[in-house]
Each structure stands twice: as C-alpha cells, then as structure tokens.
Amino acid sequence: MIMKLNIKIVTALFSLLVLGSCQDFDELVKNPNLPTSVPPSLLLTGALNRMNDQNAWDGKQGSMSAAQFYLSTYDYYGTNNYDQEPFTNTKNNFEYTTVLENLVRMDIEAKNAGKPDLNPYSAIGKFLKAYYFHLMSQKLGDIPVSEALLAEKNTAPKYDSQKEVYKQVLALLEASNTDLGKLIANNDGTLQGDIYLGNDLRKWQKIVNSFTLRVLISLSKKEADTDLNIKQKFSSIVNDPAKYPVMSGNVDNLQYAFNAAYNPYPKNPTSLGRDGTRENVGSVYLGLTSSLNDPRTFVAATPAPRQLENNILKITSGGTTEATVTFKKKQAHDLKVGQTVKISADGLSPIPADYLTNNAIILSVPTDTTFTYAVPAGLADVSYKIVDKAFVPVAKSNKSYTDFTAYIGAEAGASMSSLGTDAQGGRFSYINALRYSFDFGGTKAESAIIIGYPELCFNIAEGINRGWAAGNAGTWYTNGIKASMAFLGLADGSSIPVGNLTGTTTYGTISVSVTNYLAQPSVQYQGGSAGLTQILNQKYIAFWQNSNWEAFFNQRRTGVPVFSEGVGNGNGNKIAKRWQYPRAEADANSVNYNAAVASQYGKDDLGGVMWILQ
C-alpha cells in the first residue's frame, strides 16, 4: 500500500514537471520589475542628444581644438597633438554603434505601438541614420553600412566603400524628405521626444535638406562623378523649395541650449579657475578676424596682456628724429610696422615729454624686442635704470583694447614649452571670460549649433561659386555673414564688453557696425577663386564653437584657412587626415578590416587620404 502511494506521488510530480516544461523558458525567467519595451520618443530623445556630444569647447584634441579655434598652452592638462584620442584607435567599437542600434529599436517600438509604416519616428530615424553614418565615414573612410546593425545575424559585416556609404546616406536623406512631406500633408502631429524643434515636422524637413547640402558639399572633389550626380542633386534642392524646403533663418537652427541645472555650459566659473590661464584662442581664428576688423574678434577673445602694457627698458634717439624702443630681453612684443601704440611714463622715471605720445606709429621692427618711431630732434637718450640690481621700466608701451592688432592668437604648431612661456608672459589672447565663463548656464554665451543657417548660406554660396546651381553667390555669402553675426547677438549699434583674462576687470565696450564691416573691400565678395576663399574663410569664422567637426572637415577638404603646422601637432609635425578604426575590429572582424585598410590606405594610420579627399 505504501509502495502504491509512493508511485502515485512520483507520478503526480512527474506530470507537474512535464506540464511545467511546456511553458516558454523566456516567460519563466522574465523579471517583472524590468521594462519589456521603451517608448520610441525616449529613444529619439537619446539619439538627438548624442548629436551634441562633440560640439562647443570640445578640446584636447576634440572638434574645436582640432580645428585650432583654441588650444592648450599648458601640457599638464593636455597637448595639441593629433596623435591622441579621439584620432587614435583606443575605442573597441565604432563610435555611434549604440545610437544606431537604438534607432533600429525605435522603428520596432513605433510599430509595436501601433504606428503605420509611414510615421515620424521612421522618417526622422532615416535622417539620423544618415547623419551618424556620414559622420563616421568622414572620420574613418570605408565603414560597414549595408550589413551593419543586423546583430547576431551578421557579427562580421563587410565594409562598404566610402562612395557606397555616400550613396546610401543620400538615399536615406531623400527618403526622409519624401516621408516628412507626406506626413506634413497628412497633418501628422504624433511626434514626441524632440528636444530641439518642438516636434515640428516642417522644421525637421528643413533640417534634412539643409544637411543634404552639407553632405553634397563634402563631395566637392567628386563633382564629376556621374553615379553620385552631385551637381544636379545640389541644384534640385536649391531651386525647388516646395519639394526641398531649407532653413530660412537662425530661427530654424538645430541647436543645443544649455542650463545650469541639467546641462551646464562647458565653460563656466569652475573651468575658468582650472583652464582660464592655460588655454588661448588660436592664431588661425584671430588671424582672420583681426585682419578683417571683424567684431567677432571681441566676442571670442581678450586682448593679449602684453599688447595692453609692455614695459620699456630704454629709449634712444641720439638726438635724431627716430627713436628706438627696447623691451626686456626674451619678451617678444608682436608689434608690426604701421601699427599705433601709446608711449606713456611709468610714473617713476624722468623722461623727456616729447618721447610720450598717444599715437606712435611704428616705423620699423629691427628685432622682436625693439621698434622705432618718429620723435622731435634733439632729445636725450633714456637709458637703462637699475634698482636693487634689477632693470626697471623707464616707460610703457600700450595699445587700446579696441585695437584689433592687440589680439594675438597662439599657434597650434608651436611646441608646448614655447606656448607655455609665451602664454604666461602675456603674449597671447585668452578666451573671453565675460561671455563664456560668466555662469554655469551660459546665459551670456550663444547656444551650440549642430546644423545651422549660417553654414547653409555659405554652402549654397560655395555651390553656386563652383557652378553647381544658378543664383547669386555674393548674396548668400553676405547672408551667411549677417546670420553668423546675428547668432552671436551682433547688430548695428550693439556692444561687446571687453575685459581681462579672468573677467574680473572690464576695460570697456566695443560698438558694433555690421554695415561698416560688410562695406570693407576686404569683406565684399570678389567672385571666382578669390571669392571661394572668402566663402571658406567666413564659413570657418562662423563655425566658432559650433557644428561639431565641420570646421575641421571643411579645412581638410579645401586647405582653407591654412592651419598652423609644426612640432606641436605631434603626428610627425602633421595634422591628422583621418581617425584610426576601432582596435577591436582587427580581431573581431579581421578579414573585412584588413581588406578595408589595404584597399584604402595600406596601413591604419592618421595620414591616410580617404576617397572623398582624392
């Protein structure tokens, strides 16, 4: 009896086990505390937010320092070398793999939520895939696209040639524009999660087409390629605003806004204390703006301290009408023939009054510690003065903070030792702390453009200059300058406060006249090859602290403006041409990785010239 009872119990337990084994294992192990789906709006927000991750004040060697807008002059906190991150292969995966996978998931979640095939997440998702694939290809060259994002279905995707990448990018953008047009016609208002444009599909369509023009301009060296048909595509967008609307002003900018609570401005009082005396504005940017009497000089920079006050050790004329001013040894002054300085007494040393003037025009610069200017005949020399075995100044040389020539940029190609010595000696301009380090919310600073109207104007001007479309290149060039000025808050009658490097002293304000700036012969559009150079230079100026890597990419493509090269670049004294592939690719996808490197560069280094640059 006992045996029969045991048999019944075992049989019953076996039956329960059999019944239990029929259940889905995934259902049994599912954690009820974890989400099983995510709203597509949340995935969209993440993908949009990532667009700003290498933008304003991305330095050492991020997008803004690589473009030589500003640089480090203190090697403890980082150098200006290009043979370091992000150019070198220190990452295991392709940079935007996760965000691209999330875009695939966004499409799935939109469908799971009951949305039709034509929906705003799919339309904007196509644009974002094009954006990230294009960015990766601009950095690397050939990349996986057609076989990418297939998860376990293909863990070793082939690399598409850069030409094929561009064809797929342009196809995605065309599809995105078409889908958005249909959604707008249907008055679709279901988009959520847009942190930039208020879920406005009309604005997104403008972004898509404006970005397409950026992509086409990046192909300027391939304008004769009949497969890509670059000129016709460019012309179609420019001349058919009904089908291809583009941005019409700064109000349409795709830009990132900062706030103190959640996403503080990259420059702020804390960073000022750490980096304020260790970073300087670059010579490329200030060389352009100061030579053009451009008010954006004062937006970006402080006057170089030594330009405002430089100690004079002696003045000699030998009774003639030309006096020679001598500064402290090894204290280069950066003065140029024709510039005007003020010669003033230091208050301690007696000096003939006729040596003192508010308008000493420099006649010659015999050395970097001397200059000459005109004086009345018959003046006695003012020789060295020594107090407590040390030379003391006998007078001072000063420029006004309003003088464009007082703004001197640091050269990225110089060695860190010389940059450090010269920066600490007051030779270079610093970042405008009154604007950029005022507070943690960046309330005095501009937002960070990702895709903007000023660039669009210059891209259209460049395309017209190259003969890709009909139109007036000069008008678009001028519109670009005006848009850049307006974005920075500059207009006729506006003012710019100028202060010292820490922002603790305000020297005064600069009154702005955009009209006078545009009227200068050096700024007025010249047309032809000279006009193209003007367009490219002004586009570079407009990229100050915005648009991610576009300033670097444009200079790499055109050579305009000329970047500073030398020992300070590292990388064999050369500016990098590309990024290395992720290091894990050589192991995890070795066949395709090796084939891509061999077909493009021979070796995976920073000097390879990718297809779009050939």
Residue, then its C-alpha position, 0 to 999 in steps of 0.5 A: m500500500i505504501m509502495k502504491l502511494n509512493i508511485k502515485i506521488v512520483t507520478a503526480l510530480f512527474s506530470l507537474l514537471v512535464l506540464g511545467s516544461c511546456q511553458d516558454f523558458d523566456e516567460l519563466v525567467k522574465n523579471p517583472n520589475l524590468p521594462t519589456s519595451v521603451p517608448p520610441s520618443l525616449l529613444l529619439t530623445g537619446a539619439l538627438n542628444r548624442m548629436n551634441d556630444q562633440n560640439a562647443w569647447d570640445g578640446k584636447q584634441g576634440s572638434m574645436s581644438a582640432a580645428q585650432f579655434y583654441l588650444s592648450t598652452y599648458d601640457y599638464y592638462g593636455t597637448n595639441n597633438y593629433d596623435q591622441e584620442p579621439f584620432t587614435n584607435t583606443k575605442n573597441n567599437f565604432e563610435y555611434t554603434t549604440v545610437l544606431e542600434n537604438l534607432v533600429r529599436m525605435d522603428i520596432e517600438a513605433k510599430n509595436a505601438g501601433k504606428p503605420d509604416l509611414n510615421p515620424y519616428s521612421a522618417i526622422g530615424k532615416f535622417l539620423k541614420a544618415y547623419y551618424f553614418h556620414l559622420m563616421s565615414q568622414k572620420l574613418g573612410d570605408i565603414p560597414v553600412s549595408e550589413a551593419l546593425l543586423a546583430e547576431k545575424n551578421t557579427a562580421p559585416k563587410y565594409d562598404s566603400q566610402k562612395e557606397v556609404y555616400k550613396q546610401v546616406l543620400a538615399l536615406l536623406e531623400a527618403s526622409n524628405t519624401d516621408l516628412g512631406k507626406l506626413i506634413a500633408n497628412n497633418d501628422g502631429t504624433l511626434q514626441g521626444d524632440i528636444y530641439l524643434g518642438n516636434d515640428l515636422r516642417k522644421w525637421q524637413k528643413i533640417v534634412n535638406s539643409f544637411t543634404l547640402r552639407v553632405l553634397i558639399s563634402l563631395s566637392k572633389k567628386e563633382a564629376d562623378t556621374d553615379l553620385n550626380i552631385k551637381q544636379k542633386f545640389s541644384s534640385i534642392v536649391n531651386d525647388p523649395a516646395k519639394y526641398p524646403v531649407m532653413s530660412g533663418n537662425v530661427d530654424n537652427l538645430q541647436y543645443a541650449f544649455n542650463a545650469a541645472y541639467n546641462p551646464y555650459p562647458k565653460n563656466p566659473t569652475s573651468l575658468g579657475r582650472d583652464g582660464t590661464r592655460e588655454n588661448v584662442g588660436s592664431v588661425y581664428l584671430g588671424l582672420t578676424s583681426s585682419l578683417n576688423d571683424p567684431r567677432t574678434f571681441v566676442a571670442a577673445t581678450p586682448a593679449p596682456r602684453q599688447l595692453e602694457n609692455n614695459i620699456l627698458k630704454i629709449t634712444s634717439g641720439g638726438t635724431t628724429e627716430a627713436t628706438v624702443t627696447f623691451k626686456k630681453k626674451q619678451a617678444h612684443d608682436l608689434k608690426v610696422g604701421q601699427t599705433v601704440k601709446i608711449s606713456a611714463d611709468g610714473l617713476s622715471p624722468i623722461p623727456a615729454d616729447y618721447l610720450t605720445n598717444n599715437a606712435i606709429i611704428l616705423s620699423v621692427p629691427t628685432d622682436t624686442t625693439f621698434t622705432y618711431a618718429v620723435p622731435a630732434g634733439l632729445a636725450d637718450v633714456s637709458y637703462k635704470i637699475v634698482d636693487k640690481a634689477f632693470v626697471p621700466v623707464a616707460k610703457s608701451n600700450k595699445s587700446y583694447t579696441d585695437f584689433t592688432a592687440y589680439i594675438g592668437a597662439e599657434a597650434g604648431a608651436s611646441m608646448s614649452s614655447l606656448g607655455t612661456d609665451a602664454q604666461g608672459g602675456r603674449f597671447s589672447y585668452i578666451n573671453a571670460l565675460r561671455y563664456s565663463f560668466d555662469f554655469g548656464g551660459t546665459k551670456a554665451e550663444s547656444a551650440i549649433i549642430i546644423g545651422y543657417p549660417e553654414l547653409c548660406f555659405n554652402i549654397a554660396e560655395g555651390i553656386n561659386r563652383g557652378w553647381a546651381a544658378g543664383n547669386a553667390g555674393t548674396w548668400y555669402t553676405n547672408g551667411i555673414k549677417a546670420s553668423m553675426a546675428f547668432l552671436g547677438l551682433a547688430d548695428g549699434s550693439s556692444i561687446p564688453v571687453g575685459n581681462l583674462t579672468g573677467t574680473t576687470t572690464y576695460g570697456t565696450i566695443s560698438v558694433s557696425v555690421t554695415n561698416y564691416l560688410a562695406q570693407p573691400s576686404v569683406q565684399y565678395q570678389g567672385g571666382s577663386a578669390g571669392l571661394t576663399q572668402i566663402l571658406n574663410q567666413k564659413y570657418i569664422a562662423f563655425w566658432q564653437n559650433s557644428n561639431w567637426e565641420a570646421f575641421f572637415n571643411q579645412r581638410r577638404t579645401g586647405v582653407p584657412v591654412f592651419s598652423e603646422g609644426v612640432g606641436n601637432g605631434n603626428g610627425n609635425k602633421i595634422a591628422k587626415r583621418w581617425q584610426y578604426p576601432r582596435a577591436e575590429a582587427d580581431a573581431n572582424s579581421v578579414n573585412y578590416n584588413a581588406a578595408v585598410a589595404s584597399q584604402y590606405g595600406k596601413d591604419d594610420l592618421g595620414g591616410v587620404m580617404w576617397i572623398l579627399q582624392 
